[in-house]
Amino acid sequence: MTTDTDLIALVRTYNPRTNEKMLADAFVYGAAMHEGQFRHSGEPYFTHPVAVALILAEMQMDDATLITALLHDTIEDTDASFAQVEKRFSREIADLVDGVTKLTNLQLSSTQSKEAENFRKLFMATSKDLRVTLVKLADRLHNMRTIKSMRPEKQAQKARETMDIYAPLAGRMGMQWMREELEDLAFRVLNPEARNSIIRRFITLQRETGDVIQRITSDMRVELEKAGIQAEVMGRAKKPYSIWRKMQEKDQGFSRLSDIYGFRIITATEADCYRVLGAIHQRWRAVPGRFKDYISQPKTNGYRSIHTTVSGRDGKRVEVQIRTREMHEVAETGVAAHWSYRNGERVENRFAVDPVKWISALTERLDDDQDHDEFLEAVKLEMYTDQVFCFTPKGDVIKLPRGATPIDFAYAIHTRIGSACVGAKVDGLRVPLWTRLKNGQSVEVITAEGQTPQATWIDIAVTGRAKTAIRRSLREEDRTRYIRLGRELARVAFETVGKRLTEKALRTAAKTLALEDMDDMLARLGSAEMSAREIVRAIYPELAEKGGEKIDEGRAVVGLDAEQTHQRAPCCQPLPGERIVGLTFRGQGVVVHAIDCEILVEYDDQPDRWIDLHWAEGNHRAINAVTLDVAISNDAGVLGRICTLIGEQNANISDLKFIDRKPDYYRILIDVDLSDASHLHRVMTALDAESAVSSIIRHRDPAQARAQQQA
């Protein structure tokens, strides 16, 4: 087992001024607290915190982070308390240990809504001190390295959690080496056959071709010496998971995959990076479309490097990354470079990203009032995607995730510009709004006064910022429309019982129904979350329930046995006054269909399931919902008049749904509560006579009946 002396010796190599006494004290305290505890493998538990501290020491982290690593499980798993850690060490360390404890308690692999809420908590903890997340990532890395001692089902859960959350988070923080190792360790658990297959093919390839990496590395060194450039050249085969992912993305077998080898060239200066690029392209043919200059356009997490792919020996494609030593340190440790020490001093790496700025950029505009699914979508988009760089007409650079569209570009400039967007020009040419932008393109957004976001934009946009702004605008627009529709429905309902709708009546009804305010009630009514009858009943209960003796639903159908129950078929929605027939279903009783329902054809060969039925004579209660398919002109006030006409026929609208919106007309499905067939005829006649109604038919949907039968 590693001792405190070993750990301190490692830390002294990059930080001679380390507080050895405090490190040793933390080592002793942690060992004492975990005394008698063991891991699944049988090892003393304290070997785990020590291993986490060693991982962070290799990243040249500060003393506070290392001590946190040694103590990160003490508050959760031992008798140690926050107050004890604070008293013995410091408030800073106690806060860090407490932050790691809270992250550990998040069950990030649960249901999506729970996962989204925990993502929010994770980023709240991260925003306070990024070192909390660094310790948690190191903790997860060591657990994945030793995962074989866990039960198989626990291994699968941890591996999936690692692949979905921790590996992308490490990559987003710039620690690419950690992301690759986490992905590969998870891949070993989740798909061992695929990983072993790739490793076997690698062994076969090396046996057939020899040490390709050594040969290409030597060739590159020769070319650099010819050009008089001093640089370090390193080569490696890519990780099995990285290769497998490329095989899946490109739908290619291993033998057809090209760039399975990667090379890094580390230079002294930025100018040397471009000299190296020239030397490499002079010697080997560059692969078109595989060049990225992250030095002139760095990634958000501070990553800088030149990427190019060339055809090397025997036509093999190899990826080459060219960067300076400072850039390489950031590429290896990412945001952690902000805390790196050398010779006892915190390293001033000009390329390291300030963690406060980084986390604020990562969570930019992720509003507290967003619903969980939207938050999760936005965070994952920020974490998982690569970037493209586009230019405004003035030459300003806009960073966007790969696959972004002009809609995303417009919202990245300003929400107001995004909402008013009506078109875009890319490199001077007019393009559709769903066009996927590419690196280096110049984008001009065309706006128009009065334009508002369209519902179809949700499927076009890819950035969390754009999607959030579009959804917010659509919600506000829907709410305004629902309030207007709800007011009209309420007016008709009040007039039906002989009362006039007033502001005071609406406020009283909202208060009686324990709703937030009058607008909230009207919005619910307009969106069919509640019925107009409920509002009338809240003020005039005696009027809402008035009516003579009517036949209730239980006595409406004649021809059933005493023990049989029935329900109206959702496909044809039969009404009293229409010829009907029953079909028996196990567990559902008898389903009543109109005699002309097309679904009946499917049961022609099962006559034993048919029952001859008819409606009871008398007044039926107006509880029979019928769906009408109505096309109306897109003019002001038309929808209100339609609702009024239905109300004048003593019918209640229970739901309303827009199914097609065009500049000149709307198609809507209206669910109307009716008493019988003659009632339906009066409603349809009244609507058909309205000049703004271009067509009205009874909506019938056989698919609903099939779904009901399968339920």
Wavefront OBJ file of the C-alpha trace (Angstrom):
o trace
v 0.000 0.000 0.000
v 1.199 3.533 -0.777
v 2.373 5.356 2.354
v 2.100 9.015 3.258
v 5.832 9.306 2.537
v 5.287 8.005 -1.017
v 2.469 10.479 -1.643
v 4.441 13.429 -0.259
v 7.477 12.462 -2.349
v 5.316 12.530 -5.495
v 3.826 15.920 -4.586
v 7.281 17.388 -3.863
v 8.336 16.678 -7.480
v 6.038 19.486 -8.672
v 5.420 21.429 -5.459
v 8.474 21.576 -3.147
v 6.568 23.994 -0.907
v 3.759 21.556 -0.175
v 2.444 21.474 3.383
v 3.903 18.069 4.242
v 2.625 18.156 7.820
v -0.992 18.699 6.760
v -0.787 16.042 4.049
v 0.639 13.541 6.541
v -2.009 14.486 9.105
v -4.783 13.969 6.539
v -3.281 10.581 5.657
v -3.210 9.515 9.324
v -6.715 10.884 10.028
v -8.246 9.209 6.985
v -6.589 5.865 7.780
v -7.865 6.032 11.366
v -11.427 6.899 10.315
v -11.597 4.021 7.800
v -9.951 1.509 10.149
v -11.761 -1.851 9.950
v -13.507 -1.012 6.656
v -12.808 -3.070 3.517
v -13.573 -2.827 -0.184
v -15.382 -5.519 -2.193
v -11.979 -6.841 -3.232
v -11.010 -7.443 0.403
v -8.440 -4.633 0.497
v -8.462 -2.062 3.324
v -10.901 0.668 2.306
v -8.375 3.464 2.758
v -6.439 2.188 -0.274
v -9.179 3.804 -2.363
v -8.872 7.424 -1.060
v -5.079 7.103 -1.371
v -5.414 5.972 -5.003
v -7.726 8.933 -5.735
v -5.151 11.311 -4.206
v -2.402 9.772 -6.371
v -4.462 10.332 -9.540
v -4.884 13.992 -8.608
v -1.211 14.306 -7.675
v -0.299 13.079 -11.153
v -2.433 15.986 -12.394
v -0.287 18.265 -10.165
v -3.214 19.478 -8.074
v -2.950 21.704 -5.023
v -2.750 20.515 -1.391
v -6.412 21.247 -0.595
v -7.589 18.988 -3.434
v -5.261 16.155 -2.394
v -6.368 16.344 1.240
v -9.994 16.347 0.076
v -9.263 13.173 -1.893
v -7.822 11.485 1.215
v -10.882 12.476 3.272
v -13.615 12.416 0.610
v -15.504 9.455 2.143
v -14.969 10.261 5.827
v -18.077 12.372 6.426
v -20.302 9.897 4.584
v -18.871 6.535 5.698
v -17.219 7.134 9.092
v -17.831 8.854 12.420
v -16.142 12.027 11.148
v -18.299 15.155 10.969
v -18.113 18.406 9.021
v -17.212 20.279 12.223
v -14.375 17.871 13.033
v -12.849 18.147 9.555
v -13.166 21.936 9.659
v -11.523 22.155 13.097
v -8.649 19.804 12.250
v -7.933 21.117 8.757
v -9.837 24.153 7.441
v -13.255 25.393 6.351
v -12.117 25.182 2.703
v -11.306 21.471 3.004
v -14.481 20.738 4.991
v -16.575 22.417 2.264
v -14.789 20.434 -0.442
v -15.274 17.098 1.381
v -18.931 17.947 2.000
v -19.370 18.827 -1.684
v -17.942 15.466 -2.777
v -20.223 13.705 -0.271
v -23.276 15.399 -1.763
v -22.209 14.469 -5.287
v -21.703 10.866 -4.210
v -25.254 10.747 -2.885
v -26.715 11.707 -6.273
v -28.150 8.665 -8.024
v -27.448 9.890 -11.538
v -28.540 6.751 -13.374
v -32.186 6.794 -12.256
v -35.238 7.853 -14.247
v -34.890 10.736 -16.698
v -36.696 13.340 -14.597
v -34.675 12.333 -11.534
v -31.507 12.303 -13.639
v -32.249 15.826 -14.843
v -32.796 17.128 -11.318
v -29.556 15.505 -10.178
v -27.717 17.009 -13.135
v -28.917 20.394 -11.917
v -27.581 19.611 -8.424
v -24.304 18.389 -9.893
v -23.768 21.647 -11.730
v -24.778 23.676 -8.711
v -22.061 21.880 -6.721
v -19.613 22.286 -9.587
v -20.298 26.003 -9.852
v -19.256 26.499 -6.211
v -15.848 24.842 -6.598
v -14.792 22.841 -9.623
v -12.324 20.863 -7.495
v -15.300 18.968 -6.057
v -15.981 17.552 -9.504
v -12.288 16.835 -10.121
v -12.145 14.713 -6.960
v -15.371 12.947 -7.951
v -13.991 12.176 -11.416
v -10.780 10.764 -9.930
v -12.919 8.754 -7.501
v -14.938 7.315 -10.394
v -11.772 6.554 -12.386
v -10.287 4.440 -9.578
v -13.618 2.687 -8.980
v -13.777 1.792 -12.685
v -10.188 0.526 -12.594
v -11.170 -1.843 -9.774
v -14.739 -2.601 -10.870
v -14.208 -6.366 -11.306
v -14.747 -6.932 -7.573
v -18.371 -5.713 -7.822
v -21.442 -7.815 -8.631
v -22.163 -8.067 -12.398
v -25.384 -6.036 -12.193
v -23.605 -3.328 -10.171
v -20.770 -3.280 -12.713
v -23.261 -2.710 -15.543
v -24.992 0.117 -13.673
v -21.732 1.914 -12.835
v -20.380 1.408 -16.363
v -23.501 2.877 -17.975
v -23.439 5.808 -15.559
v -19.765 6.354 -16.396
v -20.372 6.228 -20.154
v -23.403 8.545 -20.024
v -22.272 11.129 -17.472
v -18.749 11.020 -16.077
v -16.792 10.349 -19.285
v -18.500 13.185 -21.246
v -18.090 15.481 -18.240
v -14.337 14.735 -18.131
v -14.118 15.477 -21.854
v -16.060 18.706 -21.481
v -13.624 19.741 -18.750
v -10.742 19.194 -21.170
v -9.343 16.028 -19.561
v -9.386 13.966 -22.732
v -7.071 11.274 -21.355
v -9.479 10.656 -18.483
v -12.480 10.621 -20.801
v -10.835 8.011 -23.025
v -9.857 5.794 -20.096
v -13.317 6.055 -18.477
v -14.993 5.207 -21.792
v -12.722 2.229 -22.379
v -13.161 0.882 -18.830
v -16.945 1.174 -19.202
v -16.772 -0.392 -22.685
v -14.929 -3.383 -21.175
v -17.948 -4.011 -18.928
v -20.783 -3.137 -21.321
v -19.511 -4.856 -24.468
v -16.531 -7.103 -23.667
v -16.933 -9.161 -26.860
v -16.598 -6.109 -29.117
v -13.613 -4.783 -27.158
v -11.806 -8.132 -27.225
v -12.480 -8.444 -30.954
v -10.851 -5.068 -31.634
v -7.835 -5.940 -29.478
v -7.397 -9.255 -31.361
v -7.519 -7.416 -34.691
v -4.897 -4.978 -33.435
v -2.605 -7.869 -32.512
v -3.120 -9.433 -35.940
v -2.440 -6.085 -37.653
v 0.786 -5.582 -35.716
v 1.908 -9.097 -36.589
v 1.266 -8.426 -40.290
v 2.623 -4.875 -40.570
v 5.122 -4.613 -37.732
v 5.435 -1.579 -35.476
v 3.703 1.058 -37.622
v 3.799 3.641 -34.830
v 7.568 3.441 -34.449
v 8.139 3.730 -38.203
v 5.822 6.741 -38.689
v 7.236 8.463 -35.599
v 10.761 8.059 -36.993
v 9.668 9.407 -40.392
v 8.158 12.499 -38.749
v 11.288 13.161 -36.718
v 13.377 13.000 -39.876
v 11.141 15.536 -41.637
v 11.245 17.905 -38.669
v 15.034 17.688 -38.469
v 15.233 18.556 -42.179
v 13.102 21.647 -41.506
v 15.241 22.590 -38.496
v 12.343 22.317 -36.039
v 12.872 21.025 -32.517
v 9.808 19.103 -31.330
v 8.754 16.010 -29.420
v 6.886 13.351 -31.453
v 4.643 10.771 -29.806
v 2.461 8.105 -31.398
v -0.189 5.725 -30.114
v -2.957 3.416 -31.215
v -6.392 4.746 -30.403
v -8.406 3.203 -27.564
v -10.669 0.229 -28.418
v -13.826 2.200 -27.585
v -12.770 5.098 -29.817
v -12.234 2.673 -32.710
v -15.516 0.860 -32.055
v -17.404 4.176 -32.020
v -15.886 5.146 -35.383
v -16.887 1.753 -36.779
v -20.477 2.356 -35.649
v -20.609 5.952 -36.911
v -19.113 5.162 -40.315
v -20.702 1.702 -40.580
v -17.321 0.251 -41.543
v -15.444 -2.866 -40.545
v -12.076 -2.710 -38.786
v -10.165 -3.477 -41.971
v -11.699 -0.466 -43.763
v -11.156 1.948 -40.883
v -8.406 4.436 -41.623
v -7.175 6.660 -38.808
v -6.692 4.128 -35.992
v -3.330 5.674 -35.097
v -2.827 9.111 -33.568
v 0.344 11.211 -33.302
v 1.166 14.310 -31.261
v 3.913 16.792 -32.007
v 4.819 19.107 -29.108
v 6.660 22.307 -30.067
v 8.279 25.200 -28.193
v 6.328 28.058 -29.782
v 3.044 28.731 -31.531
v 4.918 29.712 -34.707
v 6.618 26.304 -34.696
v 3.188 24.646 -34.731
v 2.464 26.091 -38.164
v 5.982 25.284 -39.388
v 5.431 21.668 -38.323
v 2.094 21.663 -40.168
v 3.833 22.813 -43.344
v 6.534 20.145 -43.018
v 3.979 17.378 -42.460
v 1.822 18.447 -45.424
v 4.880 18.693 -47.670
v 5.868 15.122 -46.849
v 2.405 13.493 -46.751
v -0.827 14.146 -48.592
v -3.461 15.886 -46.440
v -6.927 14.306 -46.301
v -9.545 16.884 -47.420
v -12.023 18.009 -44.801
v -9.959 16.672 -41.896
v -8.158 19.881 -40.863
v -9.097 21.848 -37.714
v -7.242 24.816 -36.277
v -8.124 25.017 -32.591
v -5.206 27.376 -31.976
v -6.814 30.287 -33.814
v -10.296 29.157 -32.668
v -9.924 27.479 -29.227
v -12.612 25.295 -27.701
v -14.645 26.651 -24.795
v -12.723 24.515 -22.298
v -9.408 26.106 -23.351
v -8.274 23.328 -25.706
v -5.834 24.502 -28.388
v -4.219 22.349 -31.044
v -3.958 21.884 -34.791
v -5.552 18.668 -36.059
v -4.819 17.253 -39.482
v -5.157 13.800 -41.041
v -2.642 12.633 -43.652
v -2.026 9.520 -45.732
v 1.071 7.954 -44.211
v 3.005 4.799 -45.026
v 1.181 2.324 -47.274
v -1.683 4.792 -47.654
v -2.626 4.432 -43.986
v -4.410 7.485 -42.640
v -3.031 8.919 -39.432
v -4.257 11.824 -37.321
v -1.645 14.378 -36.233
v -2.158 16.857 -33.380
v 0.286 19.782 -33.197
v 0.534 22.013 -30.106
v 2.929 23.814 -27.767
v 3.942 22.496 -24.343
v 1.562 24.931 -22.596
v -1.268 23.889 -24.892
v -0.450 20.238 -24.232
v -0.700 20.720 -20.468
v -4.184 22.210 -20.869
v -5.117 19.453 -23.329
v -4.090 16.819 -20.785
v -5.538 18.336 -17.614
v -8.169 20.747 -19.000
v -9.728 23.038 -16.435
v -7.585 21.390 -13.734
v -4.590 23.270 -15.171
v -5.867 26.301 -13.247
v -4.706 24.666 -9.975
v -1.497 23.077 -11.251
v 1.725 23.747 -9.334
v 5.345 23.733 -10.388
v 8.297 24.449 -8.090
v 5.917 25.416 -5.316
v 4.151 28.086 -7.351
v 0.783 27.920 -9.053
v 1.487 27.701 -12.783
v 0.333 30.704 -14.798
v -0.718 28.873 -17.938
v -2.123 31.552 -20.255
v -4.261 28.963 -22.007
v -5.897 27.544 -18.852
v -9.558 28.505 -18.545
v -10.744 30.238 -15.387
v -13.097 27.651 -13.790
v -15.615 30.327 -12.788
v -15.900 31.542 -16.380
v -15.962 27.983 -17.670
v -18.822 26.791 -15.497
v -20.837 29.951 -16.119
v -20.402 29.422 -19.867
v -21.408 25.779 -19.530
v -24.618 26.551 -17.656
v -25.397 29.821 -19.437
v -29.120 30.538 -19.539
v -30.097 27.219 -17.980
v -32.973 28.867 -16.108
v -34.168 27.660 -12.744
v -37.724 27.572 -14.060
v -36.915 25.260 -16.961
v -38.562 21.897 -16.701
v -36.281 18.963 -15.964
v -36.316 17.464 -19.457
v -35.321 20.791 -21.041
v -32.507 21.258 -18.519
v -31.172 17.754 -19.160
v -31.360 18.273 -22.911
v -29.496 21.586 -22.684
v -26.743 20.259 -20.402
v -26.154 17.149 -22.485
v -25.963 19.249 -25.639
v -23.329 21.408 -23.940
v -21.373 18.352 -22.735
v -21.526 15.969 -25.656
v -21.067 18.042 -28.778
v -18.031 19.223 -30.675
v -18.004 22.758 -32.052
v -18.040 24.663 -35.320
v -16.983 28.281 -35.714
v -18.959 30.643 -37.929
v -18.669 34.358 -38.605
v -21.065 37.282 -38.563
v -20.921 39.711 -41.522
v -18.720 41.945 -39.299
v -16.247 39.111 -38.726
v -17.189 38.235 -35.135
v -16.778 34.542 -34.291
v -19.805 32.565 -33.066
v -19.119 29.153 -31.484
v -21.829 26.546 -32.001
v -22.153 22.778 -31.494
v -21.705 20.592 -34.543
v -24.976 20.264 -36.450
v -26.139 23.787 -35.524
v -28.406 25.713 -37.908
v -28.949 29.407 -38.731
v -31.650 29.403 -36.030
v -28.987 28.510 -33.431
v -26.656 31.131 -34.911
v -29.331 33.828 -34.609
v -30.119 32.985 -30.988
v -26.401 32.834 -30.159
v -26.166 36.500 -31.187
v -29.245 37.624 -29.229
v -32.622 36.180 -28.268
v -34.380 39.104 -29.961
v -32.605 38.385 -33.267
v -33.411 34.678 -33.009
v -37.103 35.293 -32.396
v -37.346 37.713 -35.355
v -35.434 35.454 -37.784
v -37.170 34.804 -41.121
v -34.227 33.577 -43.169
v -30.450 33.384 -43.503
v -27.639 33.740 -45.993
v -24.587 31.487 -45.732
v -21.526 32.733 -47.623
v -23.831 35.156 -49.448
v -26.374 32.552 -50.605
v -29.923 32.245 -49.241
v -30.359 28.884 -47.474
v -33.212 27.131 -45.608
v -33.249 27.572 -41.836
v -32.620 23.852 -41.339
v -29.214 24.021 -43.085
v -26.366 22.534 -40.993
v -23.570 25.061 -40.607
v -19.926 24.206 -41.255
v -16.648 25.540 -39.943
v -15.601 28.919 -41.307
v -18.894 29.881 -42.936
v -20.154 33.467 -42.838
v -23.786 33.702 -41.759
v -26.141 36.657 -42.179
v -29.452 36.528 -40.302
v -32.484 38.066 -42.014
v -35.093 39.416 -39.575
v -38.562 40.900 -39.903
v -40.609 42.971 -37.509
v -43.538 41.066 -36.066
v -42.018 37.629 -36.667
v -42.337 35.149 -33.790
v -40.767 31.693 -33.277
v -42.512 28.844 -35.072
v -43.277 25.471 -33.460
v -41.264 23.696 -36.187
v -38.120 25.503 -35.019
v -37.890 23.173 -32.009
v -36.942 20.328 -34.361
v -34.518 22.540 -36.330
v -32.559 24.054 -33.432
v -29.918 22.004 -31.600
v -28.556 24.370 -28.927
v -30.091 24.501 -25.482
v -30.178 28.297 -25.644
v -32.241 28.365 -28.851
v -34.606 25.562 -27.801
v -35.241 27.200 -24.422
v -35.999 30.602 -25.981
v -38.301 29.054 -28.605
v -40.209 27.007 -26.036
v -40.594 30.023 -23.761
v -41.985 32.119 -26.610
v -44.362 29.366 -27.722
v -45.578 28.882 -24.155
v -46.306 32.580 -23.840
v -48.074 32.605 -27.207
v -50.084 29.490 -26.330
v -51.018 30.937 -22.961
v -52.315 34.137 -24.563
v -54.345 32.133 -27.075
v -55.662 29.777 -24.400
v -56.749 32.697 -22.209
v -58.600 34.272 -25.145
v -60.273 30.954 -26.037
v -61.058 30.207 -22.375
v -62.794 33.573 -21.974
v -64.995 32.827 -24.990
v -65.852 29.343 -23.701
v -66.693 30.764 -20.281
v -68.921 33.474 -21.835
v -70.902 30.879 -23.771
v -71.246 28.642 -20.693
v -72.535 31.530 -18.565
v -75.038 32.617 -21.240
v -76.282 29.013 -21.474
v -77.462 29.233 -17.844
v -78.786 32.768 -18.296
v -75.951 34.656 -16.634
v -73.625 37.383 -17.861
v -69.852 36.863 -17.644
v -68.069 39.555 -15.618
v -64.509 40.075 -14.397
v -65.725 39.767 -10.811
v -67.447 36.448 -11.574
v -64.235 35.090 -13.093
v -62.128 36.229 -10.125
v -64.632 34.668 -7.715
v -64.626 31.373 -9.639
v -60.796 31.270 -9.669
v -60.709 31.878 -5.916
v -63.349 29.200 -5.274
v -61.398 26.693 -7.381
v -58.163 27.583 -5.475
v -56.390 28.649 -8.660
v -53.643 31.277 -8.876
v -55.694 33.926 -10.638
v -58.327 34.524 -13.292
v -55.881 34.165 -16.211
v -54.637 30.842 -14.859
v -58.225 29.560 -14.782
v -58.988 30.803 -18.310
v -55.737 29.299 -19.654
v -56.686 25.929 -18.152
v -60.141 26.199 -19.686
v -58.744 27.141 -23.110
v -56.263 24.253 -23.051
v -59.006 21.782 -22.009
v -57.441 21.075 -18.604
v -60.827 21.926 -17.097
v -64.371 22.369 -18.423
v -66.575 25.459 -18.548
v -69.132 23.533 -16.488
v -66.673 23.475 -13.555
v -66.409 27.279 -13.629
v -70.175 27.746 -13.759
v -70.593 25.191 -10.951
v -68.075 27.127 -8.799
v -70.476 30.134 -8.689
v -73.914 28.752 -9.607
v -73.931 25.079 -8.555
v -77.729 24.865 -8.738
v -77.779 26.129 -12.363
v -74.906 23.918 -13.502
v -76.708 20.776 -12.342
v -80.246 21.699 -13.379
v -82.218 19.484 -15.731
v -85.142 17.067 -15.724
v -85.105 13.336 -15.284
v -82.772 11.884 -17.839
v -81.443 8.455 -18.664
v -77.996 7.947 -17.158
v -75.190 6.080 -18.855
v -75.748 2.834 -16.973
v -79.308 2.466 -18.326
v -78.678 3.905 -21.799
v -78.254 0.637 -23.751
v -80.853 -2.132 -24.032
v -79.902 -5.742 -24.841
v -77.184 -6.458 -22.280
v -77.265 -9.187 -19.637
v -77.534 -8.006 -16.032
v -73.845 -8.653 -15.297
v -72.542 -7.100 -18.505
v -70.994 -3.628 -18.631
v -70.591 -1.514 -21.727
v -68.533 1.358 -23.108
v -68.779 3.468 -26.257
v -66.247 2.667 -28.953
v -63.708 5.510 -29.332
v -63.460 4.961 -33.087
v -67.052 5.774 -34.104
v -68.433 7.371 -30.895
v -72.050 6.167 -31.343
v -74.896 8.389 -30.129
v -78.446 7.631 -28.955
v -80.656 7.654 -32.042
v -78.109 5.755 -34.158
v -78.236 2.030 -34.931
v -75.710 0.193 -32.769
v -74.176 -3.248 -32.245
v -72.017 -4.636 -29.424
v -68.748 -6.582 -29.529
v -67.654 -8.590 -26.496
v -64.041 -8.387 -25.262
v -62.512 -10.301 -22.386
v -61.803 -7.912 -19.513
v -63.515 -4.979 -21.240
v -67.150 -6.062 -21.321
v -69.176 -4.966 -24.338
v -67.927 -2.239 -26.664
v -70.770 -0.422 -28.425
v -70.199 0.525 -32.103
v -72.276 2.389 -34.677
v -73.633 -0.066 -37.238
v -71.616 1.579 -40.022
v -68.290 1.564 -38.138
v -65.537 0.266 -40.437
v -63.846 -1.644 -37.602
v -66.751 -4.131 -37.605
v -65.494 -5.611 -40.895
v -62.552 -7.093 -38.986
v -65.000 -9.212 -36.902
v -67.192 -10.579 -39.729
v -65.853 -14.089 -39.084
v -66.576 -13.946 -35.304
v -70.421 -13.758 -35.123
v -70.452 -15.253 -31.584
v -68.992 -11.969 -30.287
v -71.766 -9.774 -31.771
v -74.687 -8.582 -29.615
v -77.787 -6.869 -30.998
v -78.319 -3.639 -29.043
v -80.439 -0.502 -29.181
v -80.648 2.710 -27.210
v -83.204 3.117 -24.433
v -85.985 5.548 -25.265
v -86.121 8.840 -23.358
v -83.917 11.839 -22.645
v -80.242 10.914 -22.530
v -77.748 12.854 -20.461
v -75.414 15.083 -22.487
v -72.359 13.018 -21.597
v -71.581 11.526 -24.999
v -68.404 13.044 -26.438
v -68.202 13.300 -30.220
v -65.172 14.617 -32.117
v -65.762 17.043 -34.973
v -63.133 17.769 -37.648
v -63.605 21.430 -38.570
v -61.694 23.587 -41.068
v -62.026 27.325 -40.392
v -60.558 30.424 -41.990
v -57.575 31.997 -40.212
v -59.252 35.309 -39.339
v -59.685 37.259 -36.129
v -62.638 36.209 -34.011
v -63.543 33.077 -36.003
v -62.679 30.621 -33.242
v -64.741 32.628 -30.773
v -67.771 32.539 -33.072
v -67.419 28.756 -33.463
v -67.431 28.318 -29.683
v -70.449 30.607 -29.389
v -72.395 28.624 -32.008
v -71.709 25.352 -30.172
v -72.744 26.917 -26.852
v -75.964 28.256 -28.361
v -76.916 24.663 -29.156
v -76.557 23.753 -25.449
v -73.453 21.689 -26.167
v -70.252 21.801 -24.128
v -66.718 21.768 -25.593
v -64.586 19.342 -23.552
v -61.401 19.505 -25.657
v -59.986 21.345 -28.651
v -56.843 20.499 -30.594
v -55.184 22.182 -33.591
v -54.026 19.506 -36.076
v -53.036 21.672 -39.052
v -52.096 25.338 -39.283
v -51.733 27.100 -42.588
v -51.544 30.829 -43.408
v -55.152 30.838 -44.646
v -56.940 28.209 -42.545
v -56.847 26.025 -39.421
v -58.005 22.449 -38.989
v -59.151 21.658 -35.471
v -60.586 18.653 -33.674
v -63.340 19.692 -31.260
v -64.679 17.247 -28.634
v -68.319 18.181 -27.962
v -70.542 16.663 -25.245
v -73.889 15.800 -26.839
v -77.091 14.037 -25.795
v -78.071 12.205 -28.993
v -77.890 12.101 -32.797
v -80.386 14.909 -33.277
v -78.317 17.104 -30.961
v -75.273 16.356 -33.131
v -77.269 17.251 -36.271
v -78.259 20.661 -34.807
v -74.650 21.485 -33.861
v -73.230 20.475 -37.255
v -75.968 22.371 -39.117
v -75.271 25.542 -37.117
v -71.536 25.289 -37.806
v -71.979 24.435 -41.487
v -74.028 27.620 -41.928
v -71.166 29.772 -40.624
v -69.351 31.400 -43.578
v -65.922 31.012 -41.900
v -66.324 27.202 -41.751
v -65.086 25.640 -44.984
v -65.783 22.038 -43.970
v -67.118 20.022 -41.048
v -67.155 16.241 -40.722
v -67.532 13.765 -37.900
v -64.054 12.520 -36.974
v -63.675 8.746 -36.798
v -60.426 6.944 -35.937
v -60.296 3.106 -36.182
v -56.772 3.147 -34.729
v -58.189 4.190 -31.339
v -60.368 1.084 -31.221
v -57.424 -1.184 -32.060
v -55.326 0.457 -29.354
v -58.152 -0.015 -26.835
v -58.448 -3.692 -27.727
v -54.707 -4.270 -27.230
v -54.631 -2.462 -23.869
l 1 2 3 4 5 6 7 8 9 10 11 12 13 14 15 16 17 18 19 20 21 22 23 24 25 26 27 28 29 30 31 32 33 34 35 36 37 38 39 40 41 42 43 44 45 46 47 48 49 50 51 52 53 54 55 56 57 58 59 60 61 62 63 64 65 66 67 68 69 70 71 72 73 74 75 76 77 78 79 80 81 82 83 84 85 86 87 88 89 90 91 92 93 94 95 96 97 98 99 100 101 102 103 104 105 106 107 108 109 110 111 112 113 114 115 116 117 118 119 120 121 122 123 124 125 126 127 128 129 130 131 132 133 134 135 136 137 138 139 140 141 142 143 144 145 146 147 148 149 150 151 152 153 154 155 156 157 158 159 160 161 162 163 164 165 166 167 168 169 170 171 172 173 174 175 176 177 178 179 180 181 182 183 184 185 186 187 188 189 190 191 192 193 194 195 196 197 198 199 200 201 202 203 204 205 206 207 208 209 210 211 212 213 214 215 216 217 218 219 220 221 222 223 224 225 226 227 228 229 230 231 232 233 234 235 236 237 238 239 240 241 242 243 244 245 246 247 248 249 250 251 252 253 254 255 256 257 258 259 260 261 262 263 264 265 266 267 268 269 270 271 272 273 274 275 276 277 278 279 280 281 282 283 284 285 286 287 288 289 290 291 292 293 294 295 296 297 298 299 300 301 302 303 304 305 306 307 308 309 310 311 312 313 314 315 316 317 318 319 320 321 322 323 324 325 326 327 328 329 330 331 332 333 334 335 336 337 338 339 340 341 342 343 344 345 346 347 348 349 350 351 352 353 354 355 356 357 358 359 360 361 362 363 364 365 366 367 368 369 370 371 372 373 374 375 376 377 378 379 380 381 382 383 384 385 386 387 388 389 390 391 392 393 394 395 396 397 398 399 400 401 402 403 404 405 406 407 408 409 410 411 412 413 414 415 416 417 418 419 420 421 422 423 424 425 426 427 428 429 430 431 432 433 434 435 436 437 438 439 440 441 442 443 444 445 446 447 448 449 450 451 452 453 454 455 456 457 458 459 460 461 462 463 464 465 466 467 468 469 470 471 472 473 474 475 476 477 478 479 480 481 482 483 484 485 486 487 488 489 490 491 492 493 494 495 496 497 498 499 500 501 502 503 504 505 506 507 508 509 510 511 512 513 514 515 516 517 518 519 520 521 522 523 524 525 526 527 528 529 530 531 532 533 534 535 536 537 538 539 540 541 542 543 544 545 546 547 548 549 550 551 552 553 554 555 556 557 558 559 560 561 562 563 564 565 566 567 568 569 570 571 572 573 574 575 576 577 578 579 580 581 582 583 584 585 586 587 588 589 590 591 592 593 594 595 596 597 598 599 600 601 602 603 604 605 606 607 608 609 610 611 612 613 614 615 616 617 618 619 620 621 622 623 624 625 626 627 628 629 630 631 632 633 634 635 636 637 638 639 640 641 642 643 644 645 646 647 648 649 650 651 652 653 654 655 656 657 658 659 660 661 662 663 664 665 666 667 668 669 670 671 672 673 674 675 676 677 678 679 680 681 682 683 684 685 686 687 688 689 690 691 692 693 694 695 696 697 698 699 700 701 702 703 704 705 706 707 708 709 710 711
